[in-house]
Amino acid sequence: MRTTSSLLLAFATLNCANALAQEVKPTDKTDKQIEIISIIGQAQQLKQETGSAYILDKKQLEQFEFDDIHRVLQSVPGVYIREEDGYGLRPNIGIRGATTERSSKITIMEDGVLIAPAPYAAPAAYYFPNAARMTGIEILKGPSAISYGPNTVGGAINMHSRAIEDETMGNIELAYGSDSYQKAHAFYNYSKDNLGMLIEGIRLSSDGFKALDNDGDTGFAKNELLFKLNYELNDDGIYQLWQFKAGYGDEESNETYLGLTEADFKKQPNRRYLGSQNDLMTWDHTQLQLGHYIEFSDNLNIHTQAYRRDFDRDWGKLNRFNTNRSIQTILQSPDTGLNKIYYDVLTGARDSQIGTDSLMFGHNDRQYYSQGIQSKLVWQSDHFGSENELEVGVRFHQDQVERNHFENPYLMIQGELISNSQHTGDVTNDDTITTIKNKDTVDAIATHVNYKLAFEQLTLTGGLRIESINGKSRDLLNNTVNENSDTLVSPGLGAFYKVNDKFGVLAGVNKGFVPNSPGQSDDIDAEESWNYEFGFRYGDGASQGEVVAFFTDYTNLKGSCTFSSGCLTNVDQEFNGGAVEVNGIEASYSSQWQINDNIAIPLNINYTYTQSEFQSDFLSTFVQWGDVSKGDSLPYMPENQWSIETGLQGDTWKVALIAKHVDKMQEAAGERTELSGQWTDAINQIDISAYKQIDDDLRVYAKIDNLTDQQKIVSRRPFGARAGKPRQLTVGIKYDF
């Protein structure tokens, strides 16, 4: 790929810059940066946040060396995932009842800045930052999430990219694994006086674990480059930090939406039909960011960030046959009537003819941008024995998506896909069908105010978020324009009472919103809910525990028609689902037992219980709902899920194991829609890892994902049964220089 040379150049730059490095005077640069971008804050003996929140630090992320965000988050209570490709290339993440579909109902940030391609106009996250380059991940739920909209129903995820260290150093990591998995990751950090610089590059690739019937490529390659430059000032007791950040990423993945029939899945879960042999996703992502932090005193600071993201992608893939019969229907009953003919064409067992058994190969070509400026003021004070903190923030944001979707008919001829024009020899015939051509733009102004009051054993927080959102949708095929505007108000209250040094009680309530995308009809309401939580927290330094009950009361739940949800018509149309109730319990416990002076046993246990119910009867054309009756549950929301992590740890080594269970999930809420009555399989999975620190500079590691090689149906969307990743063995080295 074109970025391979860029990565090699970056790695060479690391070595050249290292040769020019000079002695550095240590500063608190790293800690200051982490403090600025962190939302939750540092660990305490007894955490006293008023809302439930979870943080994965650098040490935890490095233990299993996961680069799949699904696996990274598998140990976080209250977070739901739906696998799709086995590598986490297209994450589906939900929090506390928020729909998992393309992570579109949660707020996703990198270093406190919105990172989705167009978080307002088209929030489906077809781009997701590479989890392998992150050094920390914060998950916020409850009232604490209202500061980080636009989506405030479920929660928010904030990922920390690598901070500039206060010393000159670098690291190179190389890994190799099953299915030709390869990882090359390097960074170089330079620091002198008040200047700091970071260059980081990472490449991930694999031949893929699926097997096309013609032995074609099913793998992927992802590249990311990151550059940071810091400049610090500390004049007259006023500390300032300027930071410039630039990043580039790209991906080529031979991924498909086409799955398997039930019978074929049982025989060979990793099979891919010949109908998907040309499927390919390509994307490019760039980011530019300028930040300024000023600390007028220990009690007053302002942090401002200006940002721009550009994301261009094209997914060429099999969409459908040239008929109104969906591929999902064909794969559900492959031996019935005409379905047998279509199935044989999909598998290459039969040649297709020009007509209804032509395969329509579609290109979903989209260009996104997201830009804005945000600023946050924090003022702290002590009065009459109480601690006070006021946070005021404002964000001016604009984003846009431009869609150009088109299809071309192809024929299956002797196991190969050939375009109609090529088959007939009439290359002058343009048989392209443009299905969608539009441009959606959103301008949004968001403000939030949070106030925290802590005195003696009681901590209280109150917050308010207000967003003014103006959207415009231009249908370039029909030459129409549709404008809409919303003003969303999200208040929140939280409380924590410290019973003693080891035990506390928390409670909170907030109003959540998910705004409408541009172009929706007037009868589509914004998603709206009241969210409640109540829980207990324990901490004595060596052990931490938390049990939180949550209740999400939706006034209106929305569904969104996307290709990944199984829709082919009415793409990006939203649907009202009415009142829905979601309730559950989240529990977590972590501790460490010291066997002797050199060996310890860590233990982390996490559990989530969830129930959901629609509160009315209705008939919807949304493919995941259908004919819904009061009491029906939401799709893709497991009742029980848990993880247990343990191992053995010495001074220079560690062996860790994490076992995960996820209950089966229903694929549709109601009747009379595709996949009604269908459930995914329950998942029981074990990952194991080990590392050994050879000396101060060299570490070796090995890991096995999915130790038992269990492959179950993780989803039947968009078209057919899909399996998770099989067992994967990886070995790697890390070298500091």
Order of alpha helices (4+ residues) and beta strands (2+ residues): alpha-alpha-beta-alpha-alpha-beta-beta-beta-beta-beta-beta-beta-beta-beta-beta-beta-beta-alpha-beta-beta-beta-alpha-alpha-beta-beta-beta-alpha-beta-beta-beta-beta-beta-beta-beta-beta-beta-beta-beta-beta-beta-beta-beta-beta-beta-beta-beta
